[in-house]
Amino acid sequence: MPFRLPALLLGPALLALPAALPAQSVWLSPDPPPAIRIVRETARFGTSAAHLNNERNWVTTLRTKKVPYSYVGTVAASGAPQFWFIGGAADFRGLESLDASYQQDTSLAKRLDTLMAREAAFVVDVQTILASYQPALSYRPAFIQPETRHFWVSTFTVRPGQDAAFLTVLKAYVAGYAAAGSETSWVTYQLVAGGPSPTFLLIVPMSSYAELDSDLAEGQTVGARIPDPAAIAAQFTASTVVVETQILTISPQISYVPEDFAAQDETFWRAR
Protein backbone atom coordinates (compact mmCIF):
# COMPACT_ATOMS: atom_id res chain seq x y z
CA MET A 1 0.00 0.00 0.00
CA PRO A 2 1.23 3.54 -0.63
CA PHE A 3 1.57 4.71 3.00
CA ARG A 4 3.91 3.26 5.60
CA LEU A 5 3.94 5.80 8.45
CA PRO A 6 0.36 6.83 9.18
CA ALA A 7 1.21 9.22 12.00
CA LEU A 8 3.18 11.37 9.58
CA LEU A 9 1.45 10.17 6.41
CA LEU A 10 4.75 9.63 4.67
CA GLY A 11 3.63 7.85 1.51
CA PRO A 12 6.39 5.73 -0.05
CA ALA A 13 4.63 5.24 -3.35
CA LEU A 14 3.08 8.66 -3.77
CA LEU A 15 3.18 10.68 -6.90
CA ALA A 16 3.97 14.21 -5.80
CA LEU A 17 2.34 16.93 -7.83
CA PRO A 18 3.95 20.35 -7.25
CA ALA A 19 1.48 23.21 -7.32
CA ALA A 20 2.52 24.31 -10.80
CA LEU A 21 1.73 20.94 -12.37
CA PRO A 22 -1.69 19.97 -13.75
CA ALA A 23 -3.62 17.01 -12.38
CA GLN A 24 -2.16 14.75 -15.08
CA SER A 25 0.68 12.87 -13.48
CA VAL A 26 4.17 14.05 -14.35
CA TRP A 27 5.23 10.41 -14.66
CA LEU A 28 2.23 9.30 -16.71
CA SER A 29 3.20 11.46 -19.65
CA PRO A 30 4.93 8.89 -20.64
CA ASP A 31 8.28 10.66 -20.06
CA PRO A 32 10.31 9.00 -17.28
CA PRO A 33 9.93 10.88 -13.98
CA PRO A 34 13.19 12.25 -12.55
CA ALA A 35 12.40 10.66 -9.17
CA ILE A 36 10.52 7.47 -8.33
CA ARG A 37 9.47 5.84 -5.12
CA ILE A 38 8.64 2.15 -4.87
CA VAL A 39 7.02 0.19 -2.06
CA ARG A 40 7.81 -3.49 -2.44
CA GLU A 41 5.66 -5.79 -0.31
CA THR A 42 6.26 -9.52 0.09
CA ALA A 43 2.97 -11.29 0.74
CA ARG A 44 2.31 -14.06 3.24
CA PHE A 45 1.60 -17.34 1.43
CA GLY A 46 -2.11 -17.93 0.84
CA THR A 47 -3.22 -14.36 1.56
CA SER A 48 -3.09 -12.84 -1.93
CA ALA A 49 -6.86 -12.54 -2.40
CA ALA A 50 -7.41 -10.87 0.97
CA HIS A 51 -4.41 -8.63 0.39
CA LEU A 52 -5.73 -7.52 -3.00
CA ASN A 53 -9.10 -6.71 -1.45
CA ASN A 54 -7.46 -4.53 1.21
CA GLU A 55 -5.48 -2.71 -1.46
CA ARG A 56 -8.68 -2.12 -3.46
CA ASN A 57 -10.21 -0.54 -0.35
CA TRP A 58 -7.13 1.67 -0.14
CA VAL A 59 -7.70 2.90 -3.70
CA THR A 60 -11.40 3.48 -3.01
CA THR A 61 -10.52 5.61 0.03
CA LEU A 62 -8.13 7.75 -1.98
CA ARG A 63 -10.61 8.14 -4.81
CA THR A 64 -13.38 9.16 -2.39
CA LYS A 65 -11.12 11.84 -0.92
CA LYS A 66 -9.92 12.89 -4.40
CA VAL A 67 -6.31 12.72 -3.26
CA PRO A 68 -4.18 14.46 -5.96
CA TYR A 69 -1.40 11.93 -6.55
CA SER A 70 -1.18 8.60 -8.30
CA TYR A 71 0.65 5.29 -8.33
CA VAL A 72 0.56 2.01 -10.22
CA GLY A 73 0.11 -1.25 -8.33
CA THR A 74 1.72 -4.38 -9.75
CA VAL A 75 1.77 -8.07 -8.91
CA ALA A 76 4.95 -10.11 -9.43
CA ALA A 77 4.50 -12.70 -12.17
CA SER A 78 7.86 -14.25 -11.30
CA GLY A 79 9.98 -14.69 -8.20
CA ALA A 80 8.59 -14.17 -4.69
CA PRO A 81 4.90 -13.28 -4.12
CA GLN A 82 5.44 -9.53 -4.21
CA PHE A 83 3.41 -6.41 -4.84
CA TRP A 84 5.22 -3.33 -6.14
CA PHE A 85 3.61 0.12 -5.87
CA ILE A 86 5.38 2.62 -8.11
CA GLY A 87 5.01 6.38 -8.25
CA GLY A 88 7.03 9.19 -9.78
CA ALA A 89 7.66 12.87 -9.19
CA ALA A 90 9.44 15.87 -10.63
CA ASP A 91 11.94 15.67 -7.75
CA PHE A 92 12.31 14.28 -4.23
CA ARG A 93 11.39 17.64 -2.73
CA GLY A 94 8.01 17.25 -4.39
CA LEU A 95 7.49 13.91 -2.67
CA GLU A 96 8.32 15.43 0.69
CA SER A 97 5.98 18.37 0.14
CA LEU A 98 3.04 16.14 -0.68
CA ASP A 99 3.76 13.83 2.24
CA ALA A 100 3.65 16.79 4.62
CA SER A 101 0.38 18.07 3.20
CA TYR A 102 -1.51 14.92 4.23
CA GLN A 103 -0.65 15.34 7.89
CA GLN A 104 -3.49 17.84 8.02
CA ASP A 105 -6.21 15.40 6.87
CA THR A 106 -7.08 13.58 10.09
CA SER A 107 -10.08 11.84 8.54
CA LEU A 108 -7.94 10.34 5.79
CA ALA A 109 -5.26 9.37 8.31
CA LYS A 110 -7.79 7.49 10.45
CA ARG A 111 -9.19 5.53 7.51
CA LEU A 112 -5.74 4.64 6.20
CA ASP A 113 -4.57 3.63 9.68
CA THR A 114 -7.36 1.06 9.80
CA LEU A 115 -6.42 -0.35 6.39
CA MET A 116 -2.74 -0.43 7.26
CA ALA A 117 -3.35 -2.33 10.48
CA ARG A 118 -4.94 -5.09 8.42
CA GLU A 119 -1.79 -5.38 6.30
CA ALA A 120 0.04 -7.19 9.10
CA ALA A 121 -2.06 -10.27 8.30
CA PHE A 122 -1.00 -10.26 4.64
CA VAL A 123 2.55 -8.91 4.42
CA VAL A 124 5.77 -10.37 5.84
CA ASP A 125 8.23 -7.77 4.53
CA VAL A 126 8.16 -4.21 3.15
CA GLN A 127 10.94 -2.29 1.41
CA THR A 128 10.76 1.35 0.30
CA ILE A 129 13.07 2.47 -2.50
CA LEU A 130 13.93 5.95 -3.77
CA ALA A 131 15.67 6.13 -7.13
CA SER A 132 16.73 8.78 -9.66
CA TYR A 133 16.42 8.64 -13.44
CA GLN A 134 19.59 8.13 -15.50
CA PRO A 135 18.87 9.31 -19.08
CA ALA A 136 22.33 8.44 -20.43
CA LEU A 137 21.74 4.81 -19.41
CA SER A 138 18.28 4.57 -20.97
CA TYR A 139 17.18 3.69 -24.50
CA ARG A 140 14.16 5.18 -26.30
CA PRO A 141 12.90 5.96 -22.80
CA ALA A 142 9.23 5.71 -21.91
CA PHE A 143 8.02 4.75 -18.46
CA ILE A 144 4.34 3.97 -18.76
CA GLN A 145 1.56 4.51 -21.28
CA PRO A 146 -2.13 3.55 -21.15
CA GLU A 147 -1.36 0.34 -23.06
CA THR A 148 1.44 -0.74 -20.69
CA ARG A 149 0.58 -4.01 -18.92
CA HIS A 150 3.87 -5.29 -17.52
CA PHE A 151 7.31 -4.17 -16.37
CA TRP A 152 10.40 -6.30 -16.98
CA VAL A 153 12.71 -5.20 -14.17
CA SER A 154 16.40 -6.06 -13.83
CA THR A 155 18.07 -5.03 -10.58
CA PHE A 156 21.87 -4.77 -10.66
CA THR A 157 23.80 -4.57 -7.40
CA VAL A 158 27.20 -3.18 -8.36
CA ARG A 159 30.47 -3.95 -6.63
CA PRO A 160 31.62 -0.92 -4.54
CA GLY A 161 34.08 1.16 -6.49
CA GLN A 162 33.02 -0.36 -9.81
CA ASP A 163 30.38 2.23 -10.75
CA ALA A 164 32.35 3.56 -13.72
CA ALA A 165 32.95 0.07 -15.12
CA PHE A 166 29.26 -0.81 -14.85
CA LEU A 167 28.20 2.46 -16.47
CA THR A 168 30.51 1.71 -19.38
CA VAL A 169 28.75 -1.63 -19.87
CA LEU A 170 25.27 -0.07 -19.89
CA LYS A 171 26.34 2.67 -22.29
CA ALA A 172 27.78 0.03 -24.62
CA TYR A 173 24.39 -1.71 -24.65
CA VAL A 174 22.56 1.57 -25.28
CA ALA A 175 24.83 2.12 -28.29
CA GLY A 176 24.39 -1.49 -29.44
CA TYR A 177 20.59 -1.31 -29.33
CA ALA A 178 20.67 2.00 -31.19
CA ALA A 179 23.00 0.64 -33.88
CA ALA A 180 20.73 -2.40 -34.30
CA GLY A 181 17.68 -0.16 -34.62
CA SER A 182 15.91 -2.01 -31.81
CA GLU A 183 12.39 -0.93 -30.90
CA THR A 184 12.77 -2.07 -27.28
CA SER A 185 12.49 0.77 -24.77
CA TRP A 186 13.94 0.88 -21.29
CA VAL A 187 14.63 3.32 -18.48
CA THR A 188 17.40 3.10 -15.91
CA TYR A 189 17.21 4.39 -12.34
CA GLN A 190 19.93 4.53 -9.72
CA LEU A 191 18.98 3.74 -6.16
CA VAL A 192 19.26 6.73 -3.82
CA ALA A 193 18.00 5.05 -0.64
CA GLY A 194 16.39 1.81 0.48
CA GLY A 195 18.94 -0.89 -0.38
CA PRO A 196 22.56 -1.72 -1.21
CA SER A 197 24.45 0.99 -3.04
CA PRO A 198 25.33 1.28 -5.85
CA THR A 199 22.23 -0.39 -7.29
CA PHE A 200 20.56 0.23 -10.66
CA LEU A 201 17.06 -0.68 -11.84
CA LEU A 202 16.58 -1.24 -15.56
CA ILE A 203 12.84 -1.16 -16.32
CA VAL A 204 11.31 -2.26 -19.62
CA PRO A 205 7.60 -1.35 -20.02
CA MET A 206 5.70 -3.94 -22.07
CA SER A 207 2.23 -4.20 -23.55
CA SER A 208 2.48 -8.01 -23.67
CA TYR A 209 4.91 -10.90 -23.19
CA ALA A 210 5.47 -10.83 -26.96
CA GLU A 211 7.97 -8.07 -26.29
CA LEU A 212 10.01 -10.53 -24.22
CA ASP A 213 10.19 -12.81 -27.24
CA SER A 214 11.18 -9.93 -29.50
CA ASP A 215 13.98 -8.69 -27.25
CA LEU A 216 15.38 -12.18 -26.70
CA ALA A 217 15.26 -12.89 -30.44
CA GLU A 218 17.32 -9.84 -31.33
CA GLY A 219 19.97 -10.50 -28.68
CA GLN A 220 22.58 -11.72 -31.16
CA THR A 221 21.91 -8.81 -33.51
CA VAL A 222 22.46 -6.31 -30.70
CA GLY A 223 25.54 -8.19 -29.46
CA ALA A 224 27.09 -8.02 -32.91
CA ARG A 225 26.83 -4.22 -32.78
CA ILE A 226 28.81 -3.94 -29.54
CA PRO A 227 32.56 -3.43 -30.07
CA ASP A 228 34.62 -6.11 -28.31
CA PRO A 229 31.65 -7.88 -26.68
CA ALA A 230 33.93 -10.30 -24.81
CA ALA A 231 35.59 -7.39 -23.01
CA ILE A 232 32.23 -5.85 -22.17
CA ALA A 233 30.97 -9.19 -20.81
CA ALA A 234 34.08 -9.52 -18.65
CA GLN A 235 33.62 -5.97 -17.38
CA PHE A 236 30.01 -6.72 -16.52
CA THR A 237 30.98 -9.84 -14.58
CA ALA A 238 33.70 -7.99 -12.67
CA SER A 239 31.52 -5.00 -11.79
CA THR A 240 28.30 -6.68 -10.61
CA VAL A 241 27.60 -8.63 -7.43
CA VAL A 242 23.95 -9.66 -7.88
CA VAL A 243 21.55 -9.50 -10.83
CA GLU A 244 17.84 -10.12 -10.22
CA THR A 245 15.21 -10.11 -12.96
CA GLN A 246 11.43 -10.02 -12.45
CA ILE A 247 8.22 -9.55 -14.41
CA LEU A 248 5.60 -7.31 -12.82
CA THR A 249 2.02 -7.26 -14.06
CA ILE A 250 -0.05 -4.11 -13.58
CA SER A 251 -3.26 -4.56 -11.59
CA PRO A 252 -5.74 -1.76 -12.36
CA GLN A 253 -7.75 -2.63 -9.24
CA ILE A 254 -4.84 -1.64 -6.97
CA SER A 255 -3.64 1.28 -9.10
CA TYR A 256 -4.65 4.87 -8.45
CA VAL A 257 -4.32 6.86 -11.66
CA PRO A 258 -5.84 10.16 -12.88
CA GLU A 259 -9.15 10.12 -14.73
CA ASP A 260 -7.66 11.59 -17.91
CA PHE A 261 -5.02 8.85 -18.01
CA ALA A 262 -7.53 6.05 -17.35
CA ALA A 263 -9.90 7.45 -19.98
CA GLN A 264 -7.38 6.57 -22.70
CA ASP A 265 -8.05 2.87 -22.07
CA GLU A 266 -11.05 2.60 -19.77
CA THR A 267 -11.64 -1.10 -20.46
CA PHE A 268 -8.38 -1.89 -18.68
CA TRP A 269 -7.83 0.91 -16.15
CA ARG A 270 -11.41 0.97 -14.86
CA ALA A 271 -11.74 -2.83 -14.61
CA ARG A 272 -13.21 -3.98 -11.29
PEBELWO-V389184 format. One record per residue. N is the residue number from 1. SS is DSSP state (@ for helix, = for strand, . for the rest). PHI is phi in whole degrees, -180 to 180 (* if undefined). D_CENTER is the distance of its C-alpha to the mean C-alpha in Angstrom with 1 decimal. Layout:
n->N ss->SS phi->PHI d_center->D_CENTER
n->N ss->SS phi->PHI d_center->D_CENTER
//
This chain:
n->1 ss->. phi->* d_center->13.5
n->2 ss->. phi->-81 d_center->12.5
n->3 ss->. phi->-119 d_center->15.6
n->4 ss->. phi->-120 d_center->16.9
n->5 ss->= phi->-120 d_center->20.1
n->6 ss->. phi->-64 d_center->22.1
n->7 ss->. phi->-62 d_center->25.0
n->8 ss->. phi->-106 d_center->23.2
n->9 ss->. phi->53 d_center->20.4
n->10 ss->= phi->-92 d_center->17.8
n->11 ss->. phi->-88 d_center->14.6
n->12 ss->. phi->-64 d_center->11.7
n->13 ss->. phi->-114 d_center->9.1
n->14 ss->. phi->-77 d_center->11.4
n->15 ss->. phi->-103 d_center->11.5
n->16 ss->. phi->-81 d_center->14.6
n->17 ss->. phi->-117 d_center->17.1
n->18 ss->. phi->-56 d_center->20.0
n->19 ss->. phi->-55 d_center->23.4
n->20 ss->. phi->-78 d_center->23.9
n->21 ss->. phi->-89 d_center->21.0
n->22 ss->. phi->-74 d_center->21.6
n->23 ss->. phi->-64 d_center->20.0
n->24 ss->. phi->-59 d_center->17.8
n->25 ss->. phi->-62 d_center->14.3
n->26 ss->. phi->-65 d_center->14.1
n->27 ss->. phi->-96 d_center->10.6
n->28 ss->. phi->-104 d_center->11.9
n->29 ss->. phi->-109 d_center->14.7
n->30 ss->. phi->-100 d_center->13.2
n->31 ss->. phi->-58 d_center->13.5
n->32 ss->. phi->-61 d_center->10.5
n->33 ss->. phi->-72 d_center->10.4
n->34 ss->. phi->-62 d_center->12.3
n->35 ss->= phi->-131 d_center->10.4
n->36 ss->= phi->-128 d_center->7.1
n->37 ss->= phi->-134 d_center->7.3
n->38 ss->= phi->-124 d_center->5.8
n->39 ss->= phi->-105 d_center->8.7
n->40 ss->= phi->-115 d_center->9.4
n->41 ss->= phi->-107 d_center->12.7
n->42 ss->= phi->-102 d_center->15.2
n->43 ss->= phi->-84 d_center->17.6
n->44 ss->. phi->-71 d_center->21.4
n->45 ss->. phi->-58 d_center->23.0
n->46 ss->. phi->85 d_center->24.6
n->47 ss->. phi->-113 d_center->22.8
n->48 ss->@ phi->-58 d_center->20.0
n->49 ss->@ phi->-63 d_center->22.0
n->50 ss->@ phi->-66 d_center->22.9
n->51 ss->@ phi->-64 d_center->19.5
n->52 ss->@ phi->-60 d_center->18.2
n->53 ss->@ phi->-64 d_center->21.2
n->54 ss->@ phi->-65 d_center->20.5
n->55 ss->@ phi->-68 d_center->17.0
n->56 ss->@ phi->-64 d_center->18.8
n->57 ss->@ phi->-64 d_center->21.3
n->58 ss->@ phi->-61 d_center->18.7
n->59 ss->@ phi->-63 d_center->17.6
n->60 ss->@ phi->-60 d_center->21.3
n->61 ss->@ phi->-62 d_center->22.1
n->62 ss->@ phi->-65 d_center->19.7
n->63 ss->@ phi->-67 d_center->21.0
n->64 ss->@ phi->-62 d_center->24.6
n->65 ss->@ phi->-86 d_center->24.3
n->66 ss->. phi->55 d_center->22.6
n->67 ss->. phi->-66 d_center->20.1
n->68 ss->. phi->-87 d_center->18.9
n->69 ss->. phi->-144 d_center->15.1
n->70 ss->. phi->-148 d_center->12.3
n->71 ss->= phi->-156 d_center->9.1
n->72 ss->= phi->-114 d_center->7.9
n->73 ss->= phi->-96 d_center->8.9
n->74 ss->= phi->-130 d_center->8.7
n->75 ss->= phi->-118 d_center->11.4
n->76 ss->= phi->-66 d_center->11.8
n->77 ss->. phi->-97 d_center->14.4
n->78 ss->. phi->-150 d_center->15.4
n->79 ss->. phi->73 d_center->16.1
n->80 ss->. phi->-68 d_center->16.4
n->81 ss->. phi->-73 d_center->16.2
n->82 ss->= phi->-116 d_center->12.8
n->83 ss->= phi->-123 d_center->10.7
n->84 ss->= phi->-111 d_center->7.0
n->85 ss->= phi->-114 d_center->6.8
n->86 ss->= phi->-120 d_center->4.2
n->87 ss->= phi->-137 d_center->6.7
n->88 ss->= phi->-128 d_center->8.2
n->89 ss->= phi->-154 d_center->11.8
n->90 ss->. phi->-67 d_center->14.8
n->91 ss->. phi->-166 d_center->15.2
n->92 ss->@ phi->-71 d_center->15.1
n->93 ss->@ phi->-61 d_center->18.5
n->94 ss->@ phi->-63 d_center->17.3
n->95 ss->@ phi->-61 d_center->15.0
n->96 ss->@ phi->-63 d_center->18.2
n->97 ss->@ phi->-63 d_center->20.4
n->98 ss->@ phi->-69 d_center->18.7
n->99 ss->@ phi->-54 d_center->18.6
n->100 ss->@ phi->-63 d_center->22.3
n->101 ss->@ phi->-66 d_center->23.2
n->102 ss->@ phi->-83 d_center->22.5
n->103 ss->@ phi->-63 d_center->25.0
n->104 ss->@ phi->-84 d_center->27.7
n->105 ss->. phi->-96 d_center->26.8
n->106 ss->@ phi->-68 d_center->28.6
n->107 ss->@ phi->-65 d_center->28.6
n->108 ss->@ phi->-63 d_center->24.9
n->109 ss->@ phi->-59 d_center->24.7
n->110 ss->@ phi->-64 d_center->27.3
n->111 ss->@ phi->-67 d_center->25.6
n->112 ss->@ phi->-73 d_center->22.2
n->113 ss->@ phi->-58 d_center->24.2
n->114 ss->@ phi->-63 d_center->25.7
n->115 ss->@ phi->-66 d_center->22.6
n->116 ss->@ phi->-69 d_center->21.1
n->117 ss->@ phi->-61 d_center->24.3
n->118 ss->@ phi->-70 d_center->24.0
n->119 ss->@ phi->-62 d_center->20.7
n->120 ss->. phi->-59 d_center->22.9
n->121 ss->. phi->-79 d_center->24.4
n->122 ss->. phi->-114 d_center->21.2
n->123 ss->= phi->-119 d_center->19.0
n->124 ss->= phi->-104 d_center->20.2
n->125 ss->= phi->-157 d_center->17.5
n->126 ss->= phi->-135 d_center->14.7
n->127 ss->= phi->-131 d_center->12.7
n->128 ss->= phi->-109 d_center->11.1
n->129 ss->= phi->-123 d_center->9.4
n->130 ss->= phi->-112 d_center->10.0
n->131 ss->= phi->-147 d_center->9.5
n->132 ss->= phi->-114 d_center->11.4
n->133 ss->= phi->-70 d_center->11.4
n->134 ss->. phi->-119 d_center->14.1
n->135 ss->@ phi->-61 d_center->15.8
n->136 ss->@ phi->-69 d_center->18.6
n->137 ss->@ phi->-107 d_center->16.4
n->138 ss->. phi->-117 d_center->14.8
n->139 ss->= phi->-131 d_center->16.7
n->140 ss->. phi->43 d_center->17.2
n->141 ss->. phi->-65 d_center->13.9
n->142 ss->. phi->-150 d_center->12.3
n->143 ss->. phi->-92 d_center->8.7
n->144 ss->. phi->-153 d_center->9.6
n->145 ss->. phi->-129 d_center->13.1
n->146 ss->. phi->-55 d_center->15.1
n->147 ss->. phi->-87 d_center->15.9
n->148 ss->. phi->-67 d_center->12.4
n->149 ss->. phi->-123 d_center->12.5
n->150 ss->= phi->-142 d_center->10.5
n->151 ss->= phi->-124 d_center->7.9
n->152 ss->= phi->-102 d_center->10.0
n->153 ss->= phi->-113 d_center->8.5
n->154 ss->= phi->-112 d_center->11.2
n->155 ss->= phi->-109 d_center->11.5
n->156 ss->= phi->-111 d_center->14.7
n->157 ss->= phi->-93 d_center->16.7
n->158 ss->= phi->-97 d_center->19.4
n->159 ss->. phi->-64 d_center->23.0
n->160 ss->. phi->-53 d_center->24.1
n->161 ss->. phi->87 d_center->26.0
n->162 ss->. phi->-109 d_center->24.7
n->163 ss->@ phi->-55 d_center->22.0
n->164 ss->@ phi->-61 d_center->24.3
n->165 ss->@ phi->-64 d_center->25.0
n->166 ss->@ phi->-67 d_center->21.4
n->167 ss->@ phi->-63 d_center->20.7
n->168 ss->@ phi->-62 d_center->23.8
n->169 ss->@ phi->-63 d_center->22.6
n->170 ss->@ phi->-64 d_center->19.3
n->171 ss->@ phi->-65 d_center->21.5
n->172 ss->@ phi->-64 d_center->24.0
n->173 ss->@ phi->-72 d_center->21.5
n->174 ss->@ phi->-58 d_center->20.4
n->175 ss->@ phi->-65 d_center->24.2
n->176 ss->@ phi->-65 d_center->24.9
n->177 ss->@ phi->-65 d_center->22.5
n->178 ss->@ phi->-65 d_center->24.0
n->179 ss->@ phi->-64 d_center->27.5
n->180 ss->@ phi->-83 d_center->27.0
n->181 ss->. phi->68 d_center->25.8
n->182 ss->. phi->-65 d_center->22.8
n->183 ss->. phi->-95 d_center->20.8
n->184 ss->. phi->-66 d_center->17.6
n->185 ss->. phi->-115 d_center->14.8
n->186 ss->= phi->-150 d_center->12.1
n->187 ss->= phi->-124 d_center->10.3
n->188 ss->= phi->-119 d_center->10.7
n->189 ss->= phi->-124 d_center->9.6
n->190 ss->= phi->-105 d_center->12.1
n->191 ss->= phi->-63 d_center->11.8
n->192 ss->= phi->-102 d_center->14.0
n->193 ss->= phi->-158 d_center->14.4
n->194 ss->. phi->110 d_center->13.7
n->195 ss->. phi->-179 d_center->14.8
n->196 ss->. phi->-61 d_center->17.2
n->197 ss->. phi->-131 d_center->17.7
n->198 ss->. phi->-83 d_center->17.6
n->199 ss->= phi->-134 d_center->14.3
n->200 ss->= phi->-126 d_center->12.2
n->201 ss->= phi->-111 d_center->9.0
n->202 ss->= phi->-106 d_center->9.9
n->203 ss->= phi->-117 d_center->7.6
n->204 ss->= phi->-108 d_center->10.1
n->205 ss->= phi->-77 d_center->9.8
n->206 ss->= phi->-135 d_center->12.9
n->207 ss->. phi->-88 d_center->15.3
n->208 ss->. phi->-161 d_center->17.0
n->209 ss->. phi->-67 d_center->17.8
n->210 ss->@ phi->-59 d_center->20.5
n->211 ss->@ phi->-72 d_center->18.2
n->212 ss->@ phi->-63 d_center->18.0
n->213 ss->@ phi->-59 d_center->21.8
n->214 ss->@ phi->-63 d_center->22.1
n->215 ss->@ phi->-67 d_center->20.2
n->216 ss->@ phi->-66 d_center->22.1
n->217 ss->@ phi->-68 d_center->25.3
n->218 ss->. phi->-95 d_center->25.1
n->219 ss->@ phi->-57 d_center->24.4
n->220 ss->@ phi->-68 d_center->28.1
n->221 ss->@ phi->-63 d_center->28.4
n->222 ss->@ phi->-66 d_center->25.7
n->223 ss->@ phi->-58 d_center->27.2
n->224 ss->@ phi->-69 d_center->30.5
n->225 ss->. phi->-92 d_center->29.4
n->226 ss->. phi->-95 d_center->28.3
n->227 ss->. phi->-62 d_center->31.4
n->228 ss->. phi->50 d_center->32.5
n->229 ss->@ phi->-60 d_center->29.7
n->230 ss->@ phi->-64 d_center->31.4
n->231 ss->@ phi->-67 d_center->31.1
n->232 ss->@ phi->-65 d_center->27.4
n->233 ss->@ phi->-63 d_center->26.9
n->234 ss->@ phi->-66 d_center->29.0
n->235 ss->@ phi->-66 d_center->27.1
n->236 ss->@ phi->-63 d_center->23.8
n->237 ss->@ phi->-61 d_center->25.4
n->238 ss->@ phi->-73 d_center->27.0
n->239 ss->@ phi->-97 d_center->24.0
n->240 ss->= phi->-111 d_center->21.4
n->241 ss->= phi->-102 d_center->21.8
n->242 ss->= phi->-137 d_center->19.1
n->243 ss->= phi->-126 d_center->16.9
n->244 ss->= phi->-126 d_center->14.7
n->245 ss->= phi->-123 d_center->13.4
n->246 ss->= phi->-140 d_center->11.7
n->247 ss->= phi->-110 d_center->11.4
n->248 ss->= phi->-113 d_center->9.2
n->249 ss->= phi->-109 d_center->11.1
n->250 ss->= phi->-69 d_center->10.4
n->251 ss->. phi->-111 d_center->13.0
n->252 ss->@ phi->-64 d_center->14.5
n->253 ss->@ phi->-67 d_center->16.6
n->254 ss->@ phi->-114 d_center->14.0
n->255 ss->. phi->-109 d_center->12.1
n->256 ss->= phi->-122 d_center->13.7
n->257 ss->. phi->-122 d_center->14.0
n->258 ss->. phi->-64 d_center->17.0
n->259 ss->@ phi->-60 d_center->20.1
n->260 ss->@ phi->-69 d_center->20.5
n->261 ss->@ phi->-73 d_center->17.2
n->262 ss->@ phi->-62 d_center->18.0
n->263 ss->@ phi->-65 d_center->21.5
n->264 ss->@ phi->-76 d_center->20.6
n->265 ss->@ phi->-157 d_center->20.1
n->266 ss->@ phi->-65 d_center->21.6
n->267 ss->@ phi->-56 d_center->22.4
n->268 ss->@ phi->-87 d_center->18.9
n->269 ss->@ phi->-73 d_center->17.1
n->270 ss->. phi->-109 d_center->20.2
n->271 ss->. phi->-65 d_center->20.9
n->272 ss->. phi->-119 d_center->22.2
//
